[in-house]
Amino acid sequence: MPILARPFRPDEARALRDIRLQALADSPLAFAERYDVALAMGGEDFGAALAAGAVWGVFDNDCCVGMAGLNRLVGANVEHKGYVWGVFVSPAARGTGAAQALFRAIIDHARATELTVLSLGVGDFNDRAKRLYASFGFVPFGREPRAVRVDGLYIDEVLMALEL
Ligand SMILES: CC(C)(COP(=O)(O)OP(=O)(O)OC[C@H]1O[C@@H](n2cnc3c(N)ncnc32)[C@H](O)[C@@H]1OP(=O)(O)O)[C@@H](O)C(=O)NCCC(=O)NCCS
């Protein structure tokens, strides 16, 4: 059966919280947010993300096994730009096409809502994620030194963009 990504529904804040916490626990070097901070956040914070309607999930029956978000920039001269965040697939679901389903959904939505460029930042160490983004046509356009600091360890990020 083909793997499909769909937007989280407004009543799925709990599922979003679960997969986000799983992401932060599994891959602490890959995200801006920290697990213990997110753990302390209430369901309303995750509900607010869903109200914007810009977070997709991949579901195996009712269980969420992957997520990715898309934020449109605010401001008349930058609202053509979208920023992809929070890309994560559960370890057991990696290599199954879940990540590809998420990116197909995001890119379709971006085109349908007249975004003309997507960007993201990816840890320099993260070859698997870089391969995924490159396979969808994202190209590196810069590097942010010390983009993330985790327990005193600095990680540079490669900035990548896709023109739609
Ligand atoms: C990044 C992530 C979403 C990719 O999803 P996935 O299901 O693992 O993706 P795939 O298995 O399709 O792998 C993507 C590409 O990396 C390749 N790959 C697999 N393992 C790899 C490895 N250890 N090193 C380098 N490339 C690897 C795959 O072959 C594929 O490339 P291809 O299309 O040229 O064959 C997932 O691995 C993940 O959630 N990682 C932890 C969180 C994370 O790093 N998120 C990104 C934050 S920017």
PDBQT file of the ligand as one rigid body, heavy atoms in Angstrom, charges set to zero:
ROOT
HETATM    1  C1  LIG A 201      16.358  12.362   7.839  1.00  0.00    +0.000 C 
HETATM    2  C2  LIG A 201      15.227  11.347   7.788  1.00  0.00    +0.000 C 
HETATM    3  C3  LIG A 201      13.878  12.078   7.921  1.00  0.00    +0.000 C 
HETATM    4  C4  LIG A 201      15.269  10.652   6.435  1.00  0.00    +0.000 C 
HETATM    5  O1  LIG A 201      14.246   9.685   6.382  1.00  0.00    +0.000 OA
HETATM    6  P1  LIG A 201      14.628   8.172   5.938  1.00  0.00    +0.000 P 
HETATM    7  O2  LIG A 201      13.421   7.345   5.906  1.00  0.00    +0.000 OA
HETATM    8  O3  LIG A 201      15.740   7.742   6.832  1.00  0.00    +0.000 OA
HETATM    9  O4  LIG A 201      15.140   8.461   4.464  1.00  0.00    +0.000 OA
HETATM   10  P2  LIG A 201      15.754   7.397   3.421  1.00  0.00    +0.000 P 
HETATM   11  O5  LIG A 201      15.908   6.036   4.042  1.00  0.00    +0.000 OA
HETATM   12  O6  LIG A 201      14.963   7.512   2.189  1.00  0.00    +0.000 OA
HETATM   13  O7  LIG A 201      17.209   7.961   3.188  1.00  0.00    +0.000 OA
HETATM   14  C5  LIG A 201      17.436   9.205   2.527  1.00  0.00    +0.000 C 
HETATM   15  C6  LIG A 201      18.681   9.061   1.668  1.00  0.00    +0.000 C 
HETATM   16  O8  LIG A 201      19.814   8.856   2.495  1.00  0.00    +0.000 OA
HETATM   17  C7  LIG A 201      20.466   7.629   2.112  1.00  0.00    +0.000 C 
HETATM   18  N1  LIG A 201      21.003   7.049   3.336  1.00  0.00    +0.000 N 
HETATM   19  C8  LIG A 201      20.493   6.095   4.125  1.00  0.00    +0.000 A 
HETATM   20  N2  LIG A 201      21.301   5.904   5.173  1.00  0.00    +0.000 NA
HETATM   21  C9  LIG A 201      22.319   6.761   5.056  1.00  0.00    +0.000 A 
HETATM   22  C10 LIG A 201      23.463   7.047   5.827  1.00  0.00    +0.000 A 
HETATM   23  N3  LIG A 201      23.716   6.415   6.980  1.00  0.00    +0.000 N 
HETATM   24  N4  LIG A 201      24.311   8.014   5.395  1.00  0.00    +0.000 NA
HETATM   25  C11 LIG A 201      24.078   8.695   4.254  1.00  0.00    +0.000 A 
HETATM   26  N5  LIG A 201      22.995   8.476   3.475  1.00  0.00    +0.000 NA
HETATM   27  C12 LIG A 201      22.134   7.510   3.885  1.00  0.00    +0.000 A 
HETATM   28  C13 LIG A 201      19.388   6.803   1.472  1.00  0.00    +0.000 C 
HETATM   29  O9  LIG A 201      19.943   5.842   0.608  1.00  0.00    +0.000 OA
HETATM   30  C14 LIG A 201      18.643   7.880   0.720  1.00  0.00    +0.000 C 
HETATM   31  O10 LIG A 201      19.385   8.308  -0.414  1.00  0.00    +0.000 OA
HETATM   32  P3  LIG A 201      18.976   7.858  -1.875  1.00  0.00    +0.000 P 
HETATM   33  O11 LIG A 201      17.588   8.398  -2.091  1.00  0.00    +0.000 OA
HETATM   34  O12 LIG A 201      20.005   8.527  -2.730  1.00  0.00    +0.000 OA
HETATM   35  O13 LIG A 201      19.018   6.361  -1.864  1.00  0.00    +0.000 OA
HETATM   36  C15 LIG A 201      15.345  10.277   8.936  1.00  0.00    +0.000 C 
HETATM   37  O14 LIG A 201      16.521   9.530   8.742  1.00  0.00    +0.000 OA
HETATM   38  C16 LIG A 201      15.329  10.901  10.323  1.00  0.00    +0.000 C 
HETATM   39  O15 LIG A 201      14.265  11.168  10.873  1.00  0.00    +0.000 OA
HETATM   40  N6  LIG A 201      16.520  11.126  10.898  1.00  0.00    +0.000 N 
HETATM   41  C17 LIG A 201      16.625  11.654  12.258  1.00  0.00    +0.000 C 
HETATM   42  C18 LIG A 201      16.106  13.091  12.362  1.00  0.00    +0.000 C 
HETATM   43  C19 LIG A 201      16.773  14.001  11.375  1.00  0.00    +0.000 C 
HETATM   44  O16 LIG A 201      17.965  13.944  11.150  1.00  0.00    +0.000 OA
HETATM   45  N7  LIG A 201      15.963  14.909  10.778  1.00  0.00    +0.000 N 
HETATM   46  C20 LIG A 201      16.432  15.904   9.837  1.00  0.00    +0.000 C 
HETATM   47  C21 LIG A 201      16.633  17.207  10.517  1.00  0.00    +0.000 C 
HETATM   48  S1  LIG A 201      17.269  18.440   9.358  1.00  0.00    +0.000 SA
ENDROOT
TORSDOF 0
